[in-house]
Amino acid sequence: MNVITIQSEAFDQIMGKLNSLEERFIHLKTEAECPLSERWLDNQEVCILLKVSKRTLQTYRDESKIPFSQIGNKLYYKAVDVEKFIKSGYHKVKNF
């Protein structure tokens, strides 16, 4: 068996990164366990999901195409509503 020694500062950095990864995994696991109907997405998440700009998303709101909630200056969307919005644009091809 080989013994490897490192400086305590390097060890602390490694442990810090491992702890950060652990926290991220716990967060992702918690998000995955949350039903889609209960999840809320912020403006940026919806823009990324729909691959649209903030201005386009604002147009969708202005035209009442997508429901939202506003708290202060922050906008939120139910994940299930975003899913319905995506499905509303689905066009089925004949004989597919």
N, CA, C and O atoms as a printed pandas DataFrame, in Angstrom:
     atom_number atom_name residue_name chain_id  residue_number  x_coord  y_coord  z_coord
0              1         N          MET        A               1    0.837   -1.169    0.000
1              2        CA          MET        A               1    0.000    0.000    0.000
2              3         C          MET        A               1    0.885    1.236    0.000
3              4         O          MET        A               1    1.859    1.312    0.749
4              5         N          ASN        A               2    0.543    2.203   -0.843
5              6        CA          ASN        A               2    1.291    3.448   -0.909
6              7         C          ASN        A               2    0.611    4.507   -0.063
7              8         O          ASN        A               2   -0.617    4.585   -0.025
8              9         N          VAL        A               3    1.388    5.301    0.600
9             10        CA          VAL        A               3    0.871    6.405    1.401
10            11         C          VAL        A               3    1.217    7.698    0.677
11            12         O          VAL        A               3    2.372    7.950    0.334
12            13         N          ILE        A               4    0.189    8.511    0.454
13            14        CA          ILE        A               4    0.390    9.778   -0.234
14            15         C          ILE        A               4    0.106   10.890    0.753
15            16         O          ILE        A               4   -0.916   10.875    1.440
16            17         N          THR        A               5    0.994   11.840    0.823
17            18        CA          THR        A               5    0.800   12.974    1.726
18            19         C          THR        A               5    0.589   14.240    0.889
19            20         O          THR        A               5    1.208   14.430   -0.158
20            21         N          ILE        A               6   -0.302   15.095    1.385
21            22        CA          ILE        A               6   -0.544   16.381    0.735
22            23         C          ILE        A               6   -0.617   17.455    1.806
23            24         O          ILE        A               6   -0.786   17.168    2.991
24            25         N          GLN        A               7   -0.488   18.676    1.371
25            26        CA          GLN        A               7   -0.566   19.786    2.315
26            27         C          GLN        A               7   -1.991   19.906    2.841
27            28         O          GLN        A               7   -2.956   19.574    2.153
28            29         N          SER        A               8   -2.099   20.385    4.067
29            30        CA          SER        A               8   -3.420   20.490    4.688
30            31         C          SER        A               8   -4.334   21.456    3.922
31            32         O          SER        A               8   -5.549   21.261    3.892
32            33         N          GLU        A               9   -3.761   22.492    3.307
33            34        CA          GLU        A               9   -4.569   23.435    2.525
34            35         C          GLU        A               9   -5.181   22.740    1.309
35            36         O          GLU        A               9   -6.345   22.970    0.984
36            37         N          ALA        A              10   -4.411   21.904    0.648
37            38        CA          ALA        A              10   -4.911   21.161   -0.511
38            39         C          ALA        A              10   -5.999   20.180   -0.079
39            40         O          ALA        A              10   -7.007   20.011   -0.766
40            41         N          PHE        A              11   -5.782   19.537    1.066
41            42        CA          PHE        A              11   -6.781   18.605    1.593
42            43         C          PHE        A              11   -8.085   19.336    1.902
43            44         O          PHE        A              11   -9.167   18.842    1.584
44            45         N          ASP        A              12   -7.983   20.516    2.524
45            46        CA          ASP        A              12   -9.164   21.314    2.854
46            47         C          ASP        A              12   -9.916   21.736    1.587
47            48         O          ASP        A              12  -11.147   21.744    1.571
48            49         N          GLN        A              13   -9.182   22.085    0.533
49            50        CA          GLN        A              13   -9.821   22.455   -0.730
50            51         C          GLN        A              13  -10.571   21.270   -1.329
51            52         O          GLN        A              13  -11.694   21.418   -1.811
52            53         N          ILE        A              14   -9.950   20.103   -1.297
53            54        CA          ILE        A              14  -10.587   18.894   -1.819
54            55         C          ILE        A              14  -11.857   18.586   -1.028
55            56         O          ILE        A              14  -12.897   18.284   -1.615
56            57         N          MET        A              15  -11.778   18.661    0.278
57            58        CA          MET        A              15  -12.937   18.383    1.120
58            59         C          MET        A              15  -14.046   19.407    0.886
59            60         O          MET        A              15  -15.226   19.058    0.883
60            61         N          GLY        A              16  -13.670   20.658    0.692
61            62        CA          GLY        A              16  -14.652   21.700    0.404
62            63         C          GLY        A              16  -15.397   21.418   -0.888
63            64         O          GLY        A              16  -16.615   21.583   -0.960
64            65         N          LYS        A              17  -14.668   20.995   -1.905
65            66        CA          LYS        A              17  -15.292   20.676   -3.190
66            67         C          LYS        A              17  -16.185   19.449   -3.069
67            68         O          LYS        A              17  -17.261   19.408   -3.665
68            69         N          LEU        A              18  -15.755   18.455   -2.308
69            70        CA          LEU        A              18  -16.579   17.268   -2.097
70            71         C          LEU        A              18  -17.869   17.623   -1.357
71            72         O          LEU        A              18  -18.941   17.130   -1.708
72            73         N          ASN        A              19  -17.770   18.464   -0.351
73            74        CA          ASN        A              19  -18.962   18.903    0.383
74            75         C          ASN        A              19  -19.906   19.683   -0.518
75            76         O          ASN        A              19  -21.125   19.537   -0.422
76            77         N          SER        A              20  -19.346   20.511   -1.395
77            78        CA          SER        A              20  -20.158   21.275   -2.337
78            79         C          SER        A              20  -20.893   20.336   -3.300
79            80         O          SER        A              20  -22.071   20.541   -3.594
80            81         N          LEU        A              21  -20.199   19.319   -3.785
81            82        CA          LEU        A              21  -20.827   18.319   -4.657
82            83         C          LEU        A              21  -21.938   17.574   -3.931
83            84         O          LEU        A              21  -22.999   17.323   -4.503
84            85         N          GLU        A              22  -21.699   17.224   -2.683
85            86        CA          GLU        A              22  -22.705   16.514   -1.899
86            87         C          GLU        A              22  -23.964   17.374   -1.752
87            88         O          GLU        A              22  -25.078   16.874   -1.911
88            89         N          GLU        A              23  -23.791   18.659   -1.451
89            90        CA          GLU        A              23  -24.931   19.567   -1.310
90            91         C          GLU        A              23  -25.698   19.676   -2.626
91            92         O          GLU        A              23  -26.929   19.704   -2.632
92            93         N          ARG        A              24  -24.971   19.738   -3.731
93            94        CA          ARG        A              24  -25.608   19.827   -5.049
94            95         C          ARG        A              24  -26.409   18.560   -5.355
95            96         O          ARG        A              24  -27.528   18.646   -5.862
96            97         N          PHE        A              25  -25.850   17.391   -5.053
97            98        CA          PHE        A              25  -26.551   16.129   -5.268
98            99         C          PHE        A              25  -27.822   16.059   -4.427
99           100         O          PHE        A              25  -28.860   15.603   -4.907
100          101         N          ILE        A              26  -27.746   16.501   -3.197
101          102        CA          ILE        A              26  -28.926   16.504   -2.318
102          103         C          ILE        A              26  -29.997   17.429   -2.898
103          104         O          ILE        A              26  -31.181   17.094   -2.908
104          105         N          HIS        A              27  -29.569   18.587   -3.377
105          106        CA          HIS        A              27  -30.513   19.542   -3.989
106          107         C          HIS        A              27  -31.166   18.933   -5.223
107          108         O          HIS        A              27  -32.384   19.022   -5.380
108          109         N          LEU        A              28  -30.385   18.321   -6.094
109          110        CA          LEU        A              28  -30.926   17.697   -7.304
110          111         C          LEU        A              28  -31.881   16.562   -6.976
111          112         O          LEU        A              28  -32.909   16.399   -7.635
112          113         N          LYS        A              29  -31.544   15.773   -5.956
113          114        CA          LYS        A              29  -32.404   14.671   -5.537
114          115         C          LYS        A              29  -33.738   15.210   -5.024
115          116         O          LYS        A              29  -34.794   14.664   -5.341
116          117         N          THR        A              30  -33.688   16.263   -4.243
117          118        CA          THR        A              30  -34.908   16.873   -3.708
118          119         C          THR        A              30  -35.781   17.415   -4.838
119          120         O          THR        A              30  -37.000   17.244   -4.823
120          121         N          GLU        A              31  -35.150   18.071   -5.820
121          122        CA          GLU        A              31  -35.900   18.586   -6.967
122          123         C          GLU        A              31  -36.545   17.460   -7.756
123          124         O          GLU        A              31  -37.688   17.583   -8.195
124          125         N          ALA        A              32  -35.821   16.363   -7.938
125          126        CA          ALA        A              32  -36.332   15.235   -8.720
126          127         C          ALA        A              32  -37.514   14.567   -8.025
127          128         O          ALA        A              32  -38.405   14.038   -8.690
128          129         N          GLU        A              33  -37.528   14.587   -6.709
129          130        CA          GLU        A              33  -38.609   13.961   -5.952
130          131         C          GLU        A              33  -39.869   14.818   -5.925
131          132         O          GLU        A              33  -40.959   14.315   -5.654
132          133         N          CYS        A              34  -39.722   16.109   -6.206
133          134        CA          CYS        A              34  -40.859   17.029   -6.185
134          135         C          CYS        A              34  -41.697   16.817   -7.440
135          136         O          CYS        A              34  -41.163   16.893   -8.547
136          137         N          PRO        A              35  -43.002   16.550   -7.297
137          138        CA          PRO        A              35  -43.853   16.352   -8.475
138          139         C          PRO        A              35  -43.873   17.592   -9.363
139          140         O          PRO        A              35  -43.788   18.722   -8.881
140          141         N          LEU        A              36  -43.986   17.360  -10.667
141          142        CA          LEU        A              36  -43.980   18.458  -11.629
142          143         C          LEU        A              36  -45.085   19.464  -11.324
143          144         O          LEU        A              36  -44.896   20.667  -11.506
144          145         N          SER        A              37  -46.223   18.985  -10.866
145          146        CA          SER        A              37  -47.352   19.871  -10.594
146          147         C          SER        A              37  -47.072   20.842   -9.445
147          148         O          SER        A              37  -47.754   21.858   -9.319
148          149         N          GLU        A              38  -46.080   20.541   -8.609
149          150        CA          GLU        A              38  -45.782   21.396   -7.455
150          151         C          GLU        A              38  -44.557   22.280   -7.669
151          152         O          GLU        A              38  -44.266   23.133   -6.830
152          153         N          ARG        A              39  -43.836   22.099   -8.768
153          154        CA          ARG        A              39  -42.615   22.868   -9.001
154          155         C          ARG        A              39  -42.926   24.236   -9.592
155          156         O          ARG        A              39  -43.829   24.377  -10.417
156          157         N          TRP        A              40  -42.184   25.222   -9.169
157          158        CA          TRP        A              40  -42.269   26.567   -9.709
158          159         C          TRP        A              40  -40.938   26.901  -10.352
159          160         O          TRP        A              40  -39.884   26.612   -9.786
160          161         N          LEU        A              41  -40.975   27.506  -11.527
161          162        CA          LEU        A              41  -39.773   27.881  -12.260
162          163         C          LEU        A              41  -39.687   29.397  -12.336
163          164         O          LEU        A              41  -40.708   30.075  -12.451
164          165         N          ASP        A              42  -38.476   29.927  -12.271
165          166        CA          ASP        A              42  -38.341   31.375  -12.405
166          167         C          ASP        A              42  -38.205   31.741  -13.889
167          168         O          ASP        A              42  -38.156   30.864  -14.752
168          169         N          ASN        A              43  -38.147   33.024  -14.166
169          170        CA          ASN        A              43  -38.101   33.538  -15.534
170          171         C          ASN        A              43  -36.945   32.932  -16.330
171          172         O          ASN        A              43  -37.126   32.499  -17.468
172          173         N          GLN        A              44  -35.769   32.906  -15.727
173          174        CA          GLN        A              44  -34.582   32.408  -16.418
174          175         C          GLN        A              44  -34.715   30.923  -16.758
175          176         O          GLN        A              44  -34.353   30.501  -17.856
176          177         N          GLU        A              45  -35.233   30.136  -15.821
177          178        CA          GLU        A              45  -35.399   28.704  -16.068
178          179         C          GLU        A              45  -36.360   28.450  -17.228
179          180         O          GLU        A              45  -36.126   27.559  -18.045
180          181         N          VAL        A              46  -37.445   29.234  -17.303
181          182        CA          VAL        A              46  -38.422   29.061  -18.376
182          183         C          VAL        A              46  -37.812   29.491  -19.712
183          184         O          VAL        A              46  -38.031   28.833  -20.729
184          185         N          CYS        A              47  -37.060   30.575  -19.718
185          186        CA          CYS        A              47  -36.390   31.011  -20.953
186          187         C          CYS        A              47  -35.459   29.918  -21.475
187          188         O          CYS        A              47  -35.433   29.640  -22.674
188          189         N          ILE        A              48  -34.708   29.311  -20.588
189          190        CA          ILE        A              48  -33.788   28.243  -20.977
190          191         C          ILE        A              48  -34.567   27.027  -21.467
191          192         O          ILE        A              48  -34.213   26.424  -22.480
192          193         N          LEU        A              49  -35.613   26.672  -20.756
193          194        CA          LEU        A              49  -36.415   25.509  -21.111
194          195         C          LEU        A              49  -37.076   25.677  -22.478
195          196         O          LEU        A              49  -37.076   24.750  -23.288
196          197         N          LEU        A              50  -37.637   26.855  -22.734
197          198        CA          LEU        A              50  -38.326   27.113  -24.001
198          199         C          LEU        A              50  -37.380   27.583  -25.105
199          200         O          LEU        A              50  -37.760   27.661  -26.273
200          201         N          LYS        A              51  -36.145   27.892  -24.716
201          202        CA          LYS        A              51  -35.154   28.429  -25.661
202          203         C          LYS        A              51  -35.659   29.715  -26.325
203          204         O          LYS        A              51  -35.615   29.869  -27.546
204          205         N          VAL        A              52  -36.136   30.625  -25.481
205          206        CA          VAL        A              52  -36.622   31.929  -25.947
206          207         C          VAL        A              52  -35.957   33.028  -25.121
207          208         O          VAL        A              52  -35.394   32.773  -24.056
208          209         N          SER        A              53  -36.036   34.254  -25.634
209          210        CA          SER        A              53  -35.487   35.397  -24.903
210          211         C          SER        A              53  -36.469   35.857  -23.833
211          212         O          SER        A              53  -37.630   35.447  -23.818
212          213         N          LYS        A              54  -35.987   36.711  -22.944
213          214        CA          LYS        A              54  -36.864   37.271  -21.908
214          215         C          LYS        A              54  -37.972   38.096  -22.544
215          216         O          LYS        A              54  -39.097   38.121  -22.046
216          217         N          ARG        A              55  -37.659   38.765  -23.635
217          218        CA          ARG        A              55  -38.655   39.579  -24.327
218          219         C          ARG        A              55  -39.765   38.707  -24.925
219          220         O          ARG        A              55  -40.944   39.053  -24.849
220          221         N          THR        A              56  -39.379   37.582  -25.514
221          222        CA          THR        A              56  -40.376   36.665  -26.072
222          223         C          THR        A              56  -41.265   36.114  -24.974
223          224         O          THR        A              56  -42.479   36.006  -25.146
224          225         N          LEU        A              57  -40.661   35.764  -23.839
225          226        CA          LEU        A              57  -41.442   35.268  -22.713
226          227         C          LEU        A              57  -42.397   36.341  -22.212
227          228         O          LEU        A              57  -43.526   36.039  -21.825
228          229         N          GLN        A              58  -41.952   37.591  -22.218
229          230        CA          GLN        A              58  -42.837   38.699  -21.822
230          231         C          GLN        A              58  -44.010   38.803  -22.790
231          232         O          GLN        A              58  -45.137   39.055  -22.364
232          233         N          THR        A              59  -43.767   38.614  -24.072
233          234        CA          THR        A              59  -44.844   38.637  -25.069
234          235         C          THR        A              59  -45.852   37.535  -24.783
235          236         O          THR        A              59  -47.058   37.766  -24.870
236          237         N          TYR        A              60  -45.376   36.337  -24.441
237          238        CA          TYR        A              60  -46.278   35.237  -24.088
238          239         C          TYR        A              60  -47.152   35.615  -22.901
239          240         O          TYR        A              60  -48.342   35.299  -22.869
240          241         N          ARG        A              61  -46.554   36.295  -21.924
241          242        CA          ARG        A              61  -47.331   36.740  -20.751
242          243         C          ARG        A              61  -48.346   37.797  -21.162
243          244         O          ARG        A              61  -49.517   37.718  -20.791
244          245         N          ASP        A              62  -47.894   38.788  -21.931
245          246        CA          ASP        A              62  -48.774   39.878  -22.362
246          247         C          ASP        A              62  -49.969   39.366  -23.168
247          248         O          ASP        A              62  -51.069   39.909  -23.071
248          249         N          GLU        A              63  -49.744   38.320  -23.959
249          250        CA          GLU        A              63  -50.808   37.749  -24.793
250          251         C          GLU        A              63  -51.575   36.651  -24.065
251          252         O          GLU        A              63  -52.383   35.946  -24.669
252          253         N          SER        A              64  -51.320   36.511  -22.766
253          254        CA          SER        A              64  -51.976   35.503  -21.916
254          255         C          SER        A              64  -51.820   34.089  -22.465
255          256         O          SER        A              64  -52.741   33.276  -22.380
256          257         N          LYS        A              65  -50.658   33.803  -23.022
257          258        CA          LYS        A              65  -50.396   32.460  -23.544
258          259         C          LYS        A              65  -49.851   31.531  -22.471
259          260         O          LYS        A              65  -49.952   30.309  -22.583
260          261         N          ILE        A              66  -49.270   32.125  -21.426
261          262        CA          ILE        A              66  -48.686   31.314  -20.358
262          263         C          ILE        A              66  -48.997   31.977  -19.005
263          264         O          ILE        A              66  -48.713   33.160  -18.815
264          265         N          PRO        A              67  -49.578   31.213  -18.066
265          266        CA          PRO        A              67  -49.880   31.776  -16.745
266          267         C          PRO        A              67  -48.593   32.026  -15.940
267          268         O          PRO        A              67  -47.587   31.343  -16.130
268          269         N          PHE        A              68  -48.647   32.993  -15.063
269          270        CA          PHE        A              68  -47.485   33.299  -14.224
270          271         C          PHE        A              68  -47.934   33.932  -12.927
271          272         O          PHE        A              68  -49.083   34.344  -12.766
272          273         N          SER        A              69  -46.991   33.996  -12.010
273          274        CA          SER        A              69  -47.218   34.670  -10.738
274          275         C          SER        A              69  -46.065   35.637  -10.523
275          276         O          SER        A              69  -44.926   35.345  -10.887
276          277         N          GLN        A              70  -46.361   36.782   -9.934
277          278        CA          GLN        A              70  -45.319   37.777   -9.711
278          279         C          GLN        A              70  -45.278   38.149   -8.238
279          280         O          GLN        A              70  -46.297   38.470   -7.626
280          281         N          ILE        A              71  -44.086   38.096   -7.695
281          282        CA          ILE        A              71  -43.847   38.528   -6.317
282          283         C          ILE        A              71  -42.754   39.582   -6.397
283          284         O          ILE        A              71  -41.593   39.273   -6.664
284          285         N          GLY        A              72  -43.137   40.819   -6.164
285          286        CA          GLY        A              72  -42.188   41.914   -6.343
286          287         C          GLY        A              72  -41.833   42.009   -7.819
287          288         O          GLY        A              72  -42.713   42.100   -8.675
288          289         N          ASN        A              73  -40.539   41.986   -8.110
289          290        CA          ASN        A              73  -40.080   42.025   -9.498
290          291         C          ASN        A              73  -39.789   40.637  -10.059
291          292         O          ASN        A              73  -39.378   40.509  -11.212
292          293         N          LYS        A              74  -39.996   39.608   -9.261
293          294        CA          LYS        A              74  -39.655   38.238   -9.652
294          295         C          LYS        A              74  -40.886   37.531  -10.218
295          296         O          LYS        A              74  -41.977   37.612   -9.654
296          297         N          LEU        A              75  -40.692   36.835  -11.344
297          298        CA          LEU        A              75  -41.769   36.108  -12.006
298          299         C          LEU        A              75  -41.576   34.610  -11.825
299          300         O          LEU        A              75  -40.455   34.104  -11.869
300          301         N          TYR        A              76  -42.682   33.912  -11.622
301          302        CA          TYR        A              76  -42.651   32.467  -11.435
302          303         C          TYR        A              76  -43.729   31.819  -12.298
303          304         O          TYR        A              76  -44.782   32.401  -12.560
304          305         N          TYR        A              77  -43.433   30.606  -12.724
305          306        CA          TYR        A              77  -44.346   29.841  -13.571
306          307         C          TYR        A              77  -44.460   28.433  -13.007
307          308         O          TYR        A              77  -43.464   27.852  -12.575
308          309         N          LYS        A              78  -45.677   27.880  -13.010
309          310        CA          LYS        A              78  -45.835   26.489  -12.606
310          311         C          LYS        A              78  -45.259   25.620  -13.720
311          312         O          LYS        A              78  -45.522   25.855  -14.899
312          313         N          ALA        A              79  -44.481   24.627  -13.342
313          314        CA          ALA        A              79  -43.867   23.743  -14.329
314          315         C          ALA        A              79  -44.927   23.046  -15.173
315          316         O          ALA        A              79  -44.732   22.839  -16.370
316          317         N          VAL        A              80  -46.041   22.687  -14.557
317          318        CA          VAL        A              80  -47.110   22.015  -15.283
318          319         C          VAL        A              80  -47.718   22.950  -16.335
319          320         O          VAL        A              80  -48.127   22.486  -17.400
320          321         N          ASP        A              81  -47.784   24.254  -16.058
321          322        CA          ASP        A              81  -48.297   25.215  -17.036
322          323         C          ASP        A              81  -47.333   25.372  -18.209
323          324         O          ASP        A              81  -47.762   25.505  -19.356
324          325         N          VAL        A              82  -46.047   25.357  -17.925
325          326        CA          VAL        A              82  -45.048   25.438  -18.990
326          327         C          VAL        A              82  -45.153   24.201  -19.877
327          328         O          VAL        A              82  -45.053   24.294  -21.101
328          329         N          GLU        A              83  -45.354   23.050  -19.253
329          330        CA          GLU        A              83  -45.509   21.811  -20.019
330          331         C          GLU        A              83  -46.755   21.891  -20.914
331          332         O          GLU        A              83  -46.711   21.483  -22.075
332          333         N          LYS        A              84  -47.854   22.409  -20.380
333          334        CA          LYS        A              84  -49.079   22.565  -21.181
334          335         C          LYS        A              84  -48.837   23.518  -22.348
335          336         O          LYS        A              84  -49.322   23.281  -23.455
336          337         N          PHE        A              85  -48.090   24.597  -22.105
337          338        CA          PHE        A              85  -47.777   25.563  -23.151
338          339         C          PHE        A              85  -46.988   24.892  -24.276
339          340         O          PHE        A              85  -47.254   25.122  -25.456
340          341         N          ILE        A              86  -46.031   24.074  -23.901
341          342        CA          ILE        A              86  -45.226   23.365  -24.907
342          343         C          ILE        A              86  -46.113   22.418  -25.704
343          344         O          ILE        A              86  -46.030   22.362  -26.931
344          345         N          LYS        A              87  -46.964   21.674  -24.999
345          346        CA          LYS        A              87  -47.842   20.719  -25.672
346          347         C          LYS        A              87  -48.868   21.418  -26.561
347          348         O          LYS        A              87  -49.312   20.846  -27.556
348          349         N          SER        A              88  -49.250   22.644  -26.213
349          350        CA          SER        A              88  -50.244   23.359  -27.025
350          351         C          SER        A              88  -49.696   23.691  -28.411
351          352         O          SER        A              88  -50.469   23.916  -29.343
352          353         N          GLY        A              89  -48.390   23.725  -28.553
353          354        CA          GLY        A              89  -47.780   24.006  -29.848
354          355         C          GLY        A              89  -47.460   22.750  -30.641
355          356         O          GLY        A              89  -46.862   22.818  -31.715
356          357         N          TYR        A              90  -47.859   21.614  -30.109
357          358        CA          TYR        A              90  -47.557   20.334  -30.753
358          359         C          TYR        A              90  -48.513   20.097  -31.912
359          360         O          TYR        A              90  -49.731   20.179  -31.748
360          361         N          HIS        A              91  -47.969   19.810  -33.058
361          362        CA          HIS        A              91  -48.770   19.516  -34.236
362          363         C          HIS        A              91  -48.486   18.086  -34.683
363          364         O          HIS        A              91  -47.365   17.745  -35.061
364          365         N          LYS        A              92  -49.508   17.274  -34.631
365          366        CA          LYS        A              92  -49.347   15.881  -34.988
366          367         C          LYS        A              92  -49.342   15.738  -36.508
367          368         O          LYS        A              92  -50.137   16.367  -37.207
368          369         N          VAL        A              93  -48.444   14.912  -36.999
369          370        CA          VAL        A              93  -48.315   14.669  -38.428
370          371         C          VAL        A              93  -49.179   13.479  -38.806
371          372         O          VAL        A              93  -49.192   12.470  -38.102
372          373         N          LYS        A              94  -49.894   13.589  -39.907
373          374        CA          LYS        A              94  -50.736   12.484  -40.351
374          375         C          LYS        A              94  -49.878   11.302  -40.764
375          376         O          LYS        A              94  -48.782   11.462  -41.301
376          377         N          ASN        A              95  -50.400   10.113  -40.501
377          378        CA          ASN        A              95  -49.748    8.849  -40.878
378          379         C          ASN        A              95  -48.357    8.694  -40.273
379          380         O          ASN        A              95  -47.469    8.118  -40.901
380          381         N          PHE        A              96  -48.166    9.195  -39.082
381          382        CA          PHE        A              96  -46.852    9.073  -38.432
382          383         C          PHE        A              96  -46.892    7.981  -37.412
383          384         O          PHE        A              96  -45.887    7.716  -36.752
